[in-house]
Amino acid sequence: MTGFMRQKVVKTREPHICFGCGVKHEAGILMLVVVSVDMGKIFSTYWCDVCDAYWGEYDLGEEDIDLGSLRLEDPAGWHAVENRLRQKGEQSLMLGQEVKL
């Protein structure tokens, strides 16, 4: 069982792979970092704005997912969220709080 410890929005200093979609994002963007504990080990995962918005919109709660599964298991839904964010010129991070770019 995974236990949530903390989360925060950071501006990345190096490229990171988003855990939700499996896409490698370049340095210098805002990403959500989630720190959790699983089987006694601490893990940090990075989440892009699209996956954060997708997670909140589809109310996945405490559901366990695999690397990249948000985009791979529901490509139409994921791309719909991505398109909506890009058309509005917004980034949705930190549990639905929107930050203007």
HUWO-V129411 format. One record per pair of residues at least 6 apart in sequence whose C-alpha atoms are under 6 Angstrom apart, sorted by the first residue. I is the first residue (numbers start at 0). GAP is how many residues later the second one is. Records with the same first field share a line. If there is no record, write none. Layout:
I->GAP ; GAP
This chain:
1->35 ; 36
2->33 ; 34
3->32
4->30 ; 31
5->28 ; 29
6->26 ; 27
7->24 ; 25
8->22 ; 23
9->20 ; 21
10->17 ; 18 ; 19
11->15 ; 16 ; 17
12->14 ; 15
13->13
14->10 ; 11 ; 12
15->8 ; 9
16->6 ; 7
17->28 ; 29 ; 30
18->27 ; 28 ; 48 ; 49
19->31 ; 47 ; 48 ; 50
20->47 ; 49 ; 50
21->45 ; 46
30->16 ; 17
31->14 ; 15
32->12 ; 13
33->10 ; 11
34->8 ; 9
35->6 ; 7
48->42 ; 43 ; 44
49->32
51->41
52->39
70->7
89->10 ; 11
90->7 ; 8
91->6
